[in-house]
Amino acid sequence: MLQLISEVVTIMVVLALVWLAMLVASVVVLLALAALALTTPREQDGARTPSRR
């Protein structure tokens, strides 16, 4: 009986860790996309300014 309980607990812990890993990965992807969206106009402005001068 204790083995069954320990197996259920380990499965739940593994599922929780997988869910946390997916959550962290999605947050990292969103942050990377936001950083790209913020830096891209600045890079384009930086590329445009020498051509104006």
N, CA, C and O atoms as a CHARMM CRD file, in Angstrom:
* protein
*
  212
    1    1 MET  N      0.83400  -1.21300   0.00000 PROA 1      0.00000
    2    1 MET  CA     0.00000   0.00000   0.00000 PROA 1      0.00000
    3    1 MET  C      0.86700   1.26100   0.00000 PROA 1      0.00000
    4    1 MET  O      0.56400   2.24000  -0.68200 PROA 1      0.00000
    5    2 LEU  N      1.93000   1.21700   0.76500 PROA 2      0.00000
    6    2 LEU  CA     2.81100   2.39100   0.79500 PROA 2      0.00000
    7    2 LEU  C      3.47000   2.60200  -0.55400 PROA 2      0.00000
    8    2 LEU  O      3.69900   3.74100  -0.96300 PROA 2      0.00000
    9    3 GLN  N      3.77900   1.51600  -1.24900 PROA 3      0.00000
   10    3 GLN  CA     4.38000   1.67100  -2.57400 PROA 3      0.00000
   11    3 GLN  C      3.42300   2.36500  -3.52400 PROA 3      0.00000
   12    3 GLN  O      3.83600   3.22000  -4.30800 PROA 3      0.00000
   13    4 LEU  N      2.14900   2.00800  -3.46200 PROA 4      0.00000
   14    4 LEU  CA     1.15700   2.62800  -4.34200 PROA 4      0.00000
   15    4 LEU  C      1.05700   4.12500  -4.05600 PROA 4      0.00000
   16    4 LEU  O      1.00900   4.94300  -4.97500 PROA 4      0.00000
   17    5 ILE  N      1.02600   4.46900  -2.76800 PROA 5      0.00000
   18    5 ILE  CA     0.93100   5.88800  -2.39900 PROA 5      0.00000
   19    5 ILE  C      2.18300   6.63600  -2.86700 PROA 5      0.00000
   20    5 ILE  O      2.08100   7.74000  -3.40200 PROA 5      0.00000
   21    6 SER  N      3.35100   6.04400  -2.67000 PROA 6      0.00000
   22    6 SER  CA     4.58700   6.72200  -3.07200 PROA 6      0.00000
   23    6 SER  C      4.64400   6.87500  -4.59600 PROA 6      0.00000
   24    6 SER  O      5.12000   7.89200  -5.10000 PROA 6      0.00000
   25    7 GLU  N      4.16100   5.86800  -5.32900 PROA 7      0.00000
   26    7 GLU  CA     4.14600   5.98500  -6.79000 PROA 7      0.00000
   27    7 GLU  C      3.21400   7.10200  -7.24400 PROA 7      0.00000
   28    7 GLU  O      3.55800   7.86600  -8.14600 PROA 7      0.00000
   29    8 VAL  N      2.03700   7.20500  -6.62800 PROA 8      0.00000
   30    8 VAL  CA     1.09600   8.27200  -6.98900 PROA 8      0.00000
   31    8 VAL  C      1.69900   9.62900  -6.67000 PROA 8      0.00000
   32    8 VAL  O      1.56500  10.57300  -7.45000 PROA 8      0.00000
   33    9 VAL  N      2.36600   9.73000  -5.51700 PROA 9      0.00000
   34    9 VAL  CA     2.97400  11.01300  -5.13600 PROA 9      0.00000
   35    9 VAL  C      4.08500  11.38600  -6.11600 PROA 9      0.00000
   36    9 VAL  O      4.18600  12.54000  -6.53100 PROA 9      0.00000
   37   10 THR  N      4.91800  10.41000  -6.48700 PROA 10     0.00000
   38   10 THR  CA     6.01300  10.71900  -7.42100 PROA 10     0.00000
   39   10 THR  C      5.45800  11.12100  -8.78500 PROA 10     0.00000
   40   10 THR  O      5.99400  12.02400  -9.42700 PROA 10     0.00000
   41   11 ILE  N      4.38600  10.46000  -9.23500 PROA 11     0.00000
   42   11 ILE  CA     3.79600  10.82600 -10.52500 PROA 11     0.00000
   43   11 ILE  C      3.24600  12.25400 -10.46300 PROA 11     0.00000
   44   11 ILE  O      3.41000  13.03000 -11.40500 PROA 11     0.00000
   45   12 MET  N      2.59800  12.59300  -9.35700 PROA 12     0.00000
   46   12 MET  CA     2.05400  13.95400  -9.23400 PROA 12     0.00000
   47   12 MET  C      3.18200  14.97700  -9.19400 PROA 12     0.00000
   48   12 MET  O      3.06800  16.05100  -9.78500 PROA 12     0.00000
   49   13 VAL  N      4.26600  14.65100  -8.50300 PROA 13     0.00000
   50   13 VAL  CA     5.40900  15.58000  -8.43900 PROA 13     0.00000
   51   13 VAL  C      6.01600  15.76800  -9.81800 PROA 13     0.00000
   52   13 VAL  O      6.35100  16.88800 -10.20400 PROA 13     0.00000
   53   14 VAL  N      6.15900  14.67300 -10.56500 PROA 14     0.00000
   54   14 VAL  CA     6.73100  14.77200 -11.91500 PROA 14     0.00000
   55   14 VAL  C      5.82200  15.61300 -12.80400 PROA 14     0.00000
   56   14 VAL  O      6.30200  16.45100 -13.56800 PROA 14     0.00000
   57   15 LEU  N      4.50700  15.39300 -12.70800 PROA 15     0.00000
   58   15 LEU  CA     3.57900  16.19200 -13.51900 PROA 15     0.00000
   59   15 LEU  C      3.65500  17.66600 -13.13600 PROA 15     0.00000
   60   15 LEU  O      3.61000  18.53700 -14.00400 PROA 15     0.00000
   61   16 ALA  N      3.76900  17.94400 -11.84500 PROA 16     0.00000
   62   16 ALA  CA     3.87000  19.33700 -11.40800 PROA 16     0.00000
   63   16 ALA  C      5.15200  19.97300 -11.93300 PROA 16     0.00000
   64   16 ALA  O      5.14600  21.13000 -12.35300 PROA 16     0.00000
   65   17 LEU  N      6.25200  19.21900 -11.91000 PROA 17     0.00000
   66   17 LEU  CA     7.51800  19.75300 -12.41800 PROA 17     0.00000
   67   17 LEU  C      7.44000  19.99900 -13.92000 PROA 17     0.00000
   68   17 LEU  O      7.94400  21.00800 -14.41300 PROA 17     0.00000
   69   18 VAL  N      6.81000  19.08100 -14.64500 PROA 18     0.00000
   70   18 VAL  CA     6.65800  19.27300 -16.08700 PROA 18     0.00000
   71   18 VAL  C      5.81300  20.50700 -16.37000 PROA 18     0.00000
   72   18 VAL  O      6.12700  21.28800 -17.26800 PROA 18     0.00000
   73   19 TRP  N      4.72900  20.68600 -15.59600 PROA 19     0.00000
   74   19 TRP  CA     3.86800  21.85800 -15.78800 PROA 19     0.00000
   75   19 TRP  C      4.63300  23.13700 -15.49500 PROA 19     0.00000
   76   19 TRP  O      4.50500  24.12000 -16.22300 PROA 19     0.00000
   77   20 LEU  N      5.43300  23.12900 -14.42600 PROA 20     0.00000
   78   20 LEU  CA     6.22900  24.31300 -14.09700 PROA 20     0.00000
   79   20 LEU  C      7.25600  24.58900 -15.19400 PROA 20     0.00000
   80   20 LEU  O      7.49100  25.74300 -15.55000 PROA 20     0.00000
   81   21 ALA  N      7.86000  23.54300 -15.72300 PROA 21     0.00000
   82   21 ALA  CA     8.85200  23.73200 -16.79200 PROA 21     0.00000
   83   21 ALA  C      8.19400  24.32900 -18.03400 PROA 21     0.00000
   84   21 ALA  O      8.76700  25.20900 -18.67600 PROA 21     0.00000
   85   22 MET  N      7.00500  23.86100 -18.37200 PROA 22     0.00000
   86   22 MET  CA     6.30100  24.41500 -19.53600 PROA 22     0.00000
   87   22 MET  C      5.92100  25.87500 -19.28300 PROA 22     0.00000
   88   22 MET  O      6.00300  26.70900 -20.18500 PROA 22     0.00000
   89   23 LEU  N      5.50600  26.17700 -18.05000 PROA 23     0.00000
   90   23 LEU  CA     5.14600  27.55700 -17.70100 PROA 23     0.00000
   91   23 LEU  C      6.36200  28.46800 -17.83200 PROA 23     0.00000
   92   23 LEU  O      6.28000  29.54700 -18.41800 PROA 23     0.00000
   93   24 VAL  N      7.48200  28.02900 -17.28500 PROA 24     0.00000
   94   24 VAL  CA     8.70800  28.83300 -17.36400 PROA 24     0.00000
   95   24 VAL  C      9.14500  29.00200 -18.81600 PROA 24     0.00000
   96   24 VAL  O      9.57100  30.08400 -19.22100 PROA 24     0.00000
   97   25 ALA  N      9.03700  27.93100 -19.59500 PROA 25     0.00000
   98   25 ALA  CA     9.44100  28.01500 -21.00200 PROA 25     0.00000
   99   25 ALA  C      8.55700  29.00200 -21.76300 PROA 25     0.00000
  100   25 ALA  O      9.05300  29.77600 -22.58100 PROA 25     0.00000
  101   26 SER  N      7.25400  28.97700 -21.49800 PROA 26     0.00000
  102   26 SER  CA     6.35900  29.90600 -22.19700 PROA 26     0.00000
  103   26 SER  C      6.66400  31.34900 -21.79200 PROA 26     0.00000
  104   26 SER  O      6.62900  32.25100 -22.62900 PROA 26     0.00000
  105   27 VAL  N      6.96400  31.56600 -20.50200 PROA 27     0.00000
  106   27 VAL  CA     7.30200  32.92400 -20.05900 PROA 27     0.00000
  107   27 VAL  C      8.59600  33.39000 -20.72300 PROA 27     0.00000
  108   27 VAL  O      8.70500  34.54400 -21.13500 PROA 27     0.00000
  109   28 VAL  N      9.57400  32.49200 -20.82500 PROA 28     0.00000
  110   28 VAL  CA    10.84900  32.85400 -21.46100 PROA 28     0.00000
  111   28 VAL  C     10.62600  33.19300 -22.92900 PROA 28     0.00000
  112   28 VAL  O     11.20800  34.14700 -23.44600 PROA 28     0.00000
  113   29 VAL  N      9.77700  32.40600 -23.60700 PROA 29     0.00000
  114   29 VAL  CA     9.50300  32.67900 -25.02100 PROA 29     0.00000
  115   29 VAL  C      8.80200  34.02800 -25.17000 PROA 29     0.00000
  116   29 VAL  O      9.12800  34.80200 -26.07100 PROA 29     0.00000
  117   30 LEU  N      7.83900  34.31200 -24.28800 PROA 30     0.00000
  118   30 LEU  CA     7.14200  35.59900 -24.36500 PROA 30     0.00000
  119   30 LEU  C      8.10700  36.75000 -24.10200 PROA 30     0.00000
  120   30 LEU  O      8.03800  37.77900 -24.77400 PROA 30     0.00000
  121   31 LEU  N      9.00000  36.58900 -23.13700 PROA 31     0.00000
  122   31 LEU  CA     9.97200  37.64500 -22.85900 PROA 31     0.00000
  123   31 LEU  C     10.91500  37.83600 -24.03800 PROA 31     0.00000
  124   31 LEU  O     11.26400  38.96800 -24.37300 PROA 31     0.00000
  125   32 ALA  N     11.32700  36.75100 -24.66500 PROA 32     0.00000
  126   32 ALA  CA    12.21500  36.86600 -25.83200 PROA 32     0.00000
  127   32 ALA  C     11.50400  37.58000 -26.97200 PROA 32     0.00000
  128   32 ALA  O     12.09900  38.42700 -27.63800 PROA 32     0.00000
  129   33 LEU  N     10.24200  37.25100 -27.20300 PROA 33     0.00000
  130   33 LEU  CA     9.48900  37.92700 -28.26700 PROA 33     0.00000
  131   33 LEU  C      9.31200  39.41100 -27.93900 PROA 33     0.00000
  132   33 LEU  O      9.42400  40.26100 -28.82300 PROA 33     0.00000
  133   34 ALA  N      9.03800  39.71900 -26.68300 PROA 34     0.00000
  134   34 ALA  CA     8.88200  41.12000 -26.29400 PROA 34     0.00000
  135   34 ALA  C     10.19700  41.86900 -26.46900 PROA 34     0.00000
  136   34 ALA  O     10.20500  43.01000 -26.92800 PROA 34     0.00000
  137   35 ALA  N     11.30600  41.23500 -26.10500 PROA 35     0.00000
  138   35 ALA  CA    12.61200  41.88400 -26.27200 PROA 35     0.00000
  139   35 ALA  C     12.89700  42.11900 -27.75400 PROA 35     0.00000
  140   35 ALA  O     13.40400  43.17500 -28.13100 PROA 35     0.00000
  141   36 LEU  N     12.57300  41.14200 -28.58700 PROA 36     0.00000
  142   36 LEU  CA    12.78100  41.33000 -30.03100 PROA 36     0.00000
  143   36 LEU  C     11.89700  42.45100 -30.55600 PROA 36     0.00000
  144   36 LEU  O     12.34600  43.26600 -31.36200 PROA 36     0.00000
  145   37 ALA  N     10.65800  42.50200 -30.11400 PROA 37     0.00000
  146   37 ALA  CA     9.74100  43.54000 -30.58800 PROA 37     0.00000
  147   37 ALA  C     10.20800  44.91700 -30.12600 PROA 37     0.00000
  148   37 ALA  O     10.00800  45.90900 -30.82800 PROA 37     0.00000
  149   38 LEU  N     10.83000  44.98300 -28.94300 PROA 38     0.00000
  150   38 LEU  CA    11.28800  46.28500 -28.44900 PROA 38     0.00000
  151   38 LEU  C     12.58700  46.70900 -29.12800 PROA 38     0.00000
  152   38 LEU  O     12.78400  47.89200 -29.40400 PROA 38     0.00000
  153   39 THR  N     13.47000  45.75400 -29.39700 PROA 39     0.00000
  154   39 THR  CA    14.78400  46.12200 -29.94400 PROA 39     0.00000
  155   39 THR  C     14.73900  46.31600 -31.45800 PROA 39     0.00000
  156   39 THR  O     15.57400  47.03800 -32.00400 PROA 39     0.00000
  157   40 THR  N     13.78900  45.69300 -32.14500 PROA 40     0.00000
  158   40 THR  CA    13.78400  45.78300 -33.60900 PROA 40     0.00000
  159   40 THR  C     13.54800  47.21500 -34.10800 PROA 40     0.00000
  160   40 THR  O     14.27500  47.64600 -35.00300 PROA 40     0.00000
  161   41 PRO  N     12.57000  47.98600 -33.58100 PROA 41     0.00000
  162   41 PRO  CA    12.41400  49.36100 -34.08500 PROA 41     0.00000
  163   41 PRO  C     13.64200  50.21800 -33.79000 PROA 41     0.00000
  164   41 PRO  O     14.01000  51.07500 -34.59400 PROA 41     0.00000
  165   42 ARG  N     14.28700  49.98900 -32.62300 PROA 42     0.00000
  166   42 ARG  CA    15.47800  50.77100 -32.31400 PROA 42     0.00000
  167   42 ARG  C     16.58100  50.47000 -33.31800 PROA 42     0.00000
  168   42 ARG  O     17.27900  51.38000 -33.76400 PROA 42     0.00000
  169   43 GLU  N     16.74400  49.20600 -33.67400 PROA 43     0.00000
  170   43 GLU  CA    17.77800  48.85800 -34.64900 PROA 43     0.00000
  171   43 GLU  C     17.44700  49.47400 -36.00700 PROA 43     0.00000
  172   43 GLU  O     18.33800  49.94800 -36.71200 PROA 43     0.00000
  173   44 GLN  N     16.16800  49.46400 -36.36900 PROA 44     0.00000
  174   44 GLN  CA    15.79000  50.06900 -37.64500 PROA 44     0.00000
  175   44 GLN  C     16.01600  51.59000 -37.59100 PROA 44     0.00000
  176   44 GLN  O     16.48000  52.17700 -38.56800 PROA 44     0.00000
  177   45 ASP  N     15.69500  52.22100 -36.47000 PROA 45     0.00000
  178   45 ASP  CA    15.94500  53.66800 -36.35500 PROA 45     0.00000
  179   45 ASP  C     17.44100  53.94200 -36.42500 PROA 45     0.00000
  180   45 ASP  O     17.87100  54.91100 -37.05000 PROA 45     0.00000
  181   46 GLY  N     18.23400  53.08400 -35.78100 PROA 46     0.00000
  182   46 GLY  CA    19.67800  53.26100 -35.83000 PROA 46     0.00000
  183   46 GLY  C     20.20500  53.09500 -37.24200 PROA 46     0.00000
  184   46 GLY  O     21.17200  53.75200 -37.62700 PROA 46     0.00000
  185   47 ALA  N     19.57500  52.22000 -38.01600 PROA 47     0.00000
  186   47 ALA  CA    20.01200  52.01400 -39.39400 PROA 47     0.00000
  187   47 ALA  C     19.54800  53.17600 -40.27800 PROA 47     0.00000
  188   47 ALA  O     20.19700  53.50700 -41.27100 PROA 47     0.00000
  189   48 ARG  N     18.43200  53.78400 -39.91100 PROA 48     0.00000
  190   48 ARG  CA    17.92700  54.88500 -40.73300 PROA 48     0.00000
  191   48 ARG  C     18.69300  56.17200 -40.49400 PROA 48     0.00000
  192   48 ARG  O     18.88400  56.95200 -41.42700 PROA 48     0.00000
  193   49 THR  N     19.14600  56.41800 -39.24200 PROA 49     0.00000
  194   49 THR  CA    19.76300  57.70500 -38.93800 PROA 49     0.00000
  195   49 THR  C     21.02600  57.96100 -39.74400 PROA 49     0.00000
  196   49 THR  O     21.20200  59.09300 -40.19400 PROA 49     0.00000
  197   50 PRO  N     21.93700  56.98300 -39.96800 PROA 50     0.00000
  198   50 PRO  CA    23.10900  57.32500 -40.79300 PROA 50     0.00000
  199   50 PRO  C     22.73800  57.65100 -42.23200 PROA 50     0.00000
  200   50 PRO  O     23.41000  58.46100 -42.87000 PROA 50     0.00000
  201   51 SER  N     21.66600  57.02900 -42.76200 PROA 51     0.00000
  202   51 SER  CA    21.29200  57.31300 -44.15000 PROA 51     0.00000
  203   51 SER  C     20.72300  58.74000 -44.26900 PROA 51     0.00000
  204   51 SER  O     20.86900  59.38000 -45.31100 PROA 51     0.00000
  205   52 ARG  N     20.08000  59.23200 -43.20800 PROA 52     0.00000
  206   52 ARG  CA    19.56800  60.62300 -43.25800 PROA 52     0.00000
  207   52 ARG  C     20.72100  61.60800 -43.24800 PROA 52     0.00000
  208   52 ARG  O     20.69600  62.62700 -43.93900 PROA 52     0.00000
  209   53 ARG  N     21.74200  61.28600 -42.44600 PROA 53     0.00000
  210   53 ARG  CA    22.89600  62.18800 -42.39900 PROA 53     0.00000
  211   53 ARG  C     23.72400  61.96000 -43.65500 PROA 53     0.00000
  212   53 ARG  O     24.75300  62.60900 -43.84200 PROA 53     0.00000
